[in-house]
Structure formats: structure tokens, C-alpha cells
């Protein structure tokens, strides 16, 4: 039974590791991250820069596995492209060896005096968890919540690594014997190094075992070099697991580069040792020399550094091979169209504001298309829930966020070159529009989350509730369609009609909320379902508010009496005597309320009234 519990502990550590990687990735996705993305792109635009970044990060956190998993997370979140990640992977492989040298020189395990002691994994994990929970529970903002999630994921990831190491610690004597049992069989020595590293999930820990053995009993070079090469291969097991569990194609390719690199490096090292031994470069004295702790660290360092230096110029070829092994999924037409429009935001255009603002305006038009698509998909979830549809909604939301970041940066960059008032107004209008359209996308996500919550609880709205929702969905469809037309066609006439519909939607939602409250009081509505219905109604009202704000901003763009006085215009419209506005408002209100009256009249039988929703 003792063995069973050790295996359970090992698998539990693996579960924590994978879960930590996932929630860290979720936190990265939740963070708008434009500044972080720009910074990472600048330090990884060339393989050498990426190499140095990977080396530095690995030296600090003392785990090439954690560095590579973090890199995979950044690729999945869109902060790094696959090509940018390749240099980081190379650097991480070397960094773990340099860490071993630093630990040796600084005597890190002797006490807490060294600054590097702070970066030990058993110190970083609780610190990351503490920082994460403070950000999530005590600082109430979306950005702190996203950053806190990243820290929590990072901490859980390290706890998982430590748990796996602790689970196999009791096998220390057996593992040590395994590492040194094949002095005259290089293949088995290589396999033992790979196996032990794969189990422990830390090449530094395995090298530490070898250094301990070297200090106490001495190890021959010929008996240990194959084991050290195997250690480098064993480091790839976690990478392989990442490849297999829920990763995107770009993330899988990053993992494949790590595996391909280490396989090629291992072949190179075996070939180099064989050639140098046969030619006498490795003399009998060196071949049979006894290595101490420092000697093991030096051999390990050379075996990590030399292949990286040789192979770094060929990183592009390895990337090509990874892309052939794992090609992209069939291209999503929406995504490819957005990528094209993102490329159209050429930085060289910013010196010509007229052309530049035309391109950014085109991209913002795609934002409202995406946001409406997500809203329409979210509506379907209440009548026909589909998990894959929910995943597509999340992917589109990521695209909307990317478009918002890119448009925002581009519009701001144009500012110094704007010299005429018209372009200044267009710039202000576009900034307003992209913010409003991004919010519409957020509200569509909230509606989908309400549908997901109902599905997870095996609940659904009643027939009457769905019929009432259809009415307000119809009204929301109409206002979104008008908003898209007004924006894309620069149509002030259509924009002038939106406010009347928005006010009618507010009234309809008030009636639906009253109906809902009536059912709650009479115990005809489950509490959980009622909460989700309220969430949907609130988000629909907010969507219509965003449409109204966009319409008024567009009117201000064309009318000097409205520009800068938008709130006054709305107030006067609501309290004035604009005949067209009042007619439109009354017509919309009457149409939708009559539909609700008919639903309630048709569903007024005692049996129907008693049905919960």
C-alpha cells in the first residue's frame, strides 16, 4: 500500500502542475497585456535575444521545465509567436546548467545569505501564492484579478513540481544506484539518466544526485557522460505531456522544438564523444578520470552550452520541422480575415492620418461584426447549448481584445501627426467606438456564461421565459443591426433612430423584470434560474446602452451642435418635444410590449402558470 500512496502523490503532483499551467494561461489571456506583449516581442525578435531571455529566466527560477511551460503559456495567450519562443527554449536548456554552476559556487544550500536563495522553488511557490491571493481577494479590479490568477497558477505549478519531487524522494537510494549501475553500457546509462529525470521532473535534482555521489565516491567520466546526456532527454517528458493535453498547435510546436533540439543535441554529443575518443582528443587519462562534484557540473554545463551555440543558427530549420510535424488546423476564415486587417495597421501609415484612420476604422468595423456574432451565438445557447460553440465564442472574444489593443495603440500613435480638426474628431470617435464595441463583446460573453451556468446545473428557462427573452432578443438584434449600419456606412440618419429604440428596450426590460419578480413571489421560478435571467436582462440593457452611446458619438461627429455636448443632446431629447423621436419611441415600445402581452395571455392557464422556470 505504501507504493500505491507514493504513486497517488506523484500523480497528484502532476495534476497540480498541469492545473497550475492551465490557470496561469487563463490569467495571461485575461490580462490585456499590450505592454507585456510589446516588451516580449522586443526581447524575442531575434533568436539570440530569445536565447538570452530564456537563459536569464531559468537562472532565476532554477527550472528549465517551468521556463518552457511558462513560454508555452505565453504562446497560447498570444504574447509570443511560436517563432519567437524558439530562442527562449534554447536558452532555457542552457540556463538550467548555469544554475547548477551558480548553486555550486554560491553554496546556495548552505544557508539563506545568498540573494539567489530567494529564487529557490520552495520559496517562490508560497510567495507567488501569497501575492496571487492578495491581488484576487483584497484588490478589487479586473487587472489585479488577472495578474493574481497568473501568480496563483505559477505557484500551483511549482507546488506540483515539488510534490512530484517529494513523492520520489524516498526512492533516492534506488535512483542513485540506477544512475551509476551502467558504467560500461552507454545505452543503458543514457536510458537510466532519461528515466530518472523523467520521474523526478528536474534535471537539476538529478545532476545534484550525481554531484553528491561524485563528492562521496567519485564517478568516472566514461561511466557518467552517457547518463548526463540522458538527463537532457529526460527533461522533455513534461514537455511531451504539455503537448498531449489540451494545447494549441502553436504551443505543441514550441514543445516539439524542445524535444527535437534535445534529441539532436544528444546525437551530436554521442557522436562528438565517440570521434574525440577515437582520435585521441579525449585521452585515456581524461576518459578514466574521476570527477568530483565540480567536474560533474562542468561536464553537464558543456553538454548543455556547446549544442546550443552550434544549433542556435539553425533554430529556424527546427521551427520549420516542428511546423511540418504539427501543421496549423484548417484556417478559421474569421481569424485569417482579422489577421489580414491587423497587418494593414502599418506603422508607416501613421504619418498620414487620413489613410491611417481609414485603416483603423475598418478594423473597428470588424470588432462590431465579431461582437454581434458572439451575441448571436450566445443567444442560441439557451435553446441549444453546445460546448464547442462556447469555445468559439471565447476564441472570438480573444480576437476582439486583440483588435481593441491594436486599434488603440495605432490610434494613439497617429496623434502627433494630426493637424486638422476633422481628423481629431475622427480619432476621438474611433477611440470611443472601439471601447464600446469591446464592451458589447464582453456582455455577449456574460450572456454565454449565464447559459453555461444553466447547462452545468442541468436547468433551463421555462417556455414563457424563453418566449419573453425572444422578444427582448429581437429588440436587441434590431438595435445592433442599426448600430452596425450606422458605423460602417457613416450613416447619421440611422444613428438618429437608435436612441428611441434604446429607450423602448429599457422599458421592455423593466416589464420583463417585473414579470420575473411576480413569478419569484409566487414561487413559480427557481432562484438559480431567476438569477441567470436577471443577468441576461442586465447585459442586454448594457448592450443597448453601448449602441446608444455610439450613435450619439457618430451624430456628434457630423453635427457641431452635438459634438462635445452629447449628454445635453440626450437630456433634451428625453425631455423635449421631438415629434419623430417620440413617434419612434412609442412605436417600438408598443410593438414589443404587445408581443409580451400576447405571450402572457396565451400562457395564462392555471397549469401553465404553475410551471416553474
Secondary structure, DSSP 8 states (H G I E B T S, - for coil): -HHHHHHHHHHHHHHHHHHHHHHHHHHHHHS--HHHHHHHHHHSSSHHHHHHHHHHHHHHHS-HHHHHHHHHHHHHHTSS-HHHHHHHHHHHHHHHHHHHHHHHHHTGGG-S-SGGGGGSHHHHHHHHHHHHHHHHHHS-SHHHHHHHHHHHHHHHHHHHHHHHHHHHHTTHHHHHHHHTS-TT-HHHHHHHHHHHHHHHT-HHHHHHHHHHHHHHT-EEHHHHHHHHHHHHHHTHHHHHHHHHSS--HHHHHHHHHHHHHHHHHHHHHHHHHHHHHHTTSS-HHHHT-EE-HHHHHHHHHHHHHHHHHHHHTTHHHHHHHHHHHS---S--HHHHHHHHHHHH--GGGGGSHHHHHHHHHHHHHHHHHHHHHHHHHHHHTTTS--HHHHHHHHHHHHHHHHHHHHHHHHHHHHGGG--SHHHHHHHHHHHHHHHHHHHHHHHHHHHHHHHHHHHHTT----HHHHHHHHHHHHHHHHHHHHHHHHHHTT-HHHHTTHHHHHHHHHHHHHHHHHHHHHHHHTT-S-HHHHHHHHHHHHHHHHHHHHHHHHHHHHHHHH-TTTTT-HHHHHHHHHHS--HHHHHHHHHHHHHHHHHHHHHHHHT-SHHHHT---
